Amino acid sequence: MELLDKLNWRYAAKAMNGEKVAEEKIQRILEAARLAPTSSGLQPFEIIVVKNQEIKEKIKPVAWNQSVITECSHLLVFAAWDTYTADRINYMFDLTNDIRGFKNEGWENYRQMLLSSYPQKDAEENFNHAAKQAYIAFAEALTAAAFEGVDATPLEGFDPTAVDEILGLRDKGLRSAVMLPIGYRKEDEDWLVNLVKVRKPMEDLVTVIE
Ligand SMILES: Cc1cc2nc3c(=O)[nH]c(=O)nc-3n(C[C@H](O)[C@H](O)[C@H](O)COP(=O)(O)O)c2cc1C
């Protein structure tokens, strides 16, 4: 199947059947998220993979009681850094130097530029920027799930403060941004499954400037 066929196949499943998704598929979906591009390559987020049913049961009531939370196989929680710190920025620059095996003056100047700007900014502003980066990885995971023939429901209908509390995210300097329950659609209980996908026409989306 072509990528666009798979993107047409996918939809935001409203009911899942509890069937487990093979770990190798989950790993490839996570790898797609890991490969997502991010601003300055900082990857300012982590992904919490909730397999534990009791934790899912706790999250469901603070997520509008959406049934996919407990019916899914794996619940991915994309949690962004609560702010940018010098340690966090240095970690990624040092990692780059380690992996590439050399230091580059331009890159080091760029590090200093980020160190002199991000950590001084308001934490909320930094979190919002980090959360945008988390959404890029979230979208990659969503597409990768479709590629694997696995359903995934993009989900931001939840109380982030409550989810942070349940998962102990604040202690780790993280805040939940968006979630992605992964599993298999339950066709006979899903009102959305047979409805035509609605998207605005291309001409309302794209403006070409020749
Ligand atoms: C960031 C984001 C958050 C969403 N949150 C929810 C949600 O909490 N519950 C839900 O049922 N659908 C949620 N959706 C699904 C959208 O309503 C759905 O993707 C959109 O209507 C397009 O339909 P499709 O995904 O089935 O093609 C969310 C989608 C996105 C991208």
The ligand as a Tripos MOL2 file, in Angstrom:
@<TRIPOS>MOLECULE
LIG
   31    33     1     0     0
SMALL
NO_CHARGES

@<TRIPOS>ATOM
      1 C1         -3.7200   16.8440   18.5540 C.3       1 LIG1
      2 C2         -5.0010   16.0800   18.3870 C.ar      1 LIG1
      3 C3         -5.8100   15.8580   19.4790 C.ar      1 LIG1
      4 C4         -6.9570   15.0880   19.3560 C.ar      1 LIG1
      5 N1         -7.6940   14.7680   20.4740 N.ar      1 LIG1
      6 C5         -8.7080   13.8840   20.3610 C.ar      1 LIG1
      7 C6         -9.3580   13.3920   21.5050 C.ar      1 LIG1
      8 O1         -9.0620   13.7370   22.6410 O.2       1 LIG1
      9 N2        -10.3630   12.4810   21.3270 N.ar      1 LIG1
     10 C7        -10.7260   12.0360   20.0970 C.ar      1 LIG1
     11 O2        -11.6320   11.2080   19.9980 O.2       1 LIG1
     12 N3        -10.1240   12.5060   18.9800 N.ar      1 LIG1
     13 C8         -9.1310   13.3990   19.0950 C.ar      1 LIG1
     14 N4         -8.4810   13.8410   17.9620 N.ar      1 LIG1
     15 C9         -8.8980   13.3160   16.6730 C.3       1 LIG1
     16 C10        -9.4050   14.3560   15.6760 C.3       1 LIG1
     17 O3        -10.7020   14.7610   15.9850 O.3       1 LIG1
     18 C11        -9.3100   13.7080   14.2980 C.3       1 LIG1
     19 O4         -7.9740   13.3950   14.0470 O.3       1 LIG1
     20 C12        -9.8270   14.6260   13.2010 C.3       1 LIG1
     21 O5        -11.2070   14.8370   13.3500 O.3       1 LIG1
     22 C13        -9.5700   14.0180   11.8350 C.3       1 LIG1
     23 O6        -10.1400   12.7460   11.7220 O.3       1 LIG1
     24 P1         -9.3110   11.4170   11.4560 P.3       1 LIG1
     25 O7         -8.1130   11.4430   12.3740 O.co2     1 LIG1
     26 O8        -10.2650   10.3180   11.8260 O.co2     1 LIG1
     27 O9         -8.9140   11.3980   10.0150 O.co2     1 LIG1
     28 C14        -7.3380   14.6080   18.0780 C.ar      1 LIG1
     29 C15        -6.5210   14.8750   16.9790 C.ar      1 LIG1
     30 C16        -5.3710   15.5620   17.1280 C.ar      1 LIG1
     31 C17        -4.4770   15.7580   15.9300 C.3       1 LIG1
@<TRIPOS>BOND
     1     1     2 1
     2     2     3 ar
     3     2    30 ar
     4     3     4 ar
     5     4     5 ar
     6     4    28 ar
     7     5     6 ar
     8     6     7 ar
     9     6    13 1
    10     7     8 2
    11     7     9 ar
    12     9    10 ar
    13    10    11 2
    14    10    12 ar
    15    12    13 ar
    16    13    14 ar
    17    14    15 1
    18    14    28 ar
    19    15    16 1
    20    16    17 1
    21    16    18 1
    22    18    19 1
    23    18    20 1
    24    20    21 1
    25    20    22 1
    26    22    23 1
    27    23    24 1
    28    24    25 2
    29    24    26 1
    30    24    27 1
    31    28    29 ar
    32    29    30 ar
    33    30    31 1
@<TRIPOS>SUBSTRUCTURE
     1 LIG1         1 GROUP 0 **** ****
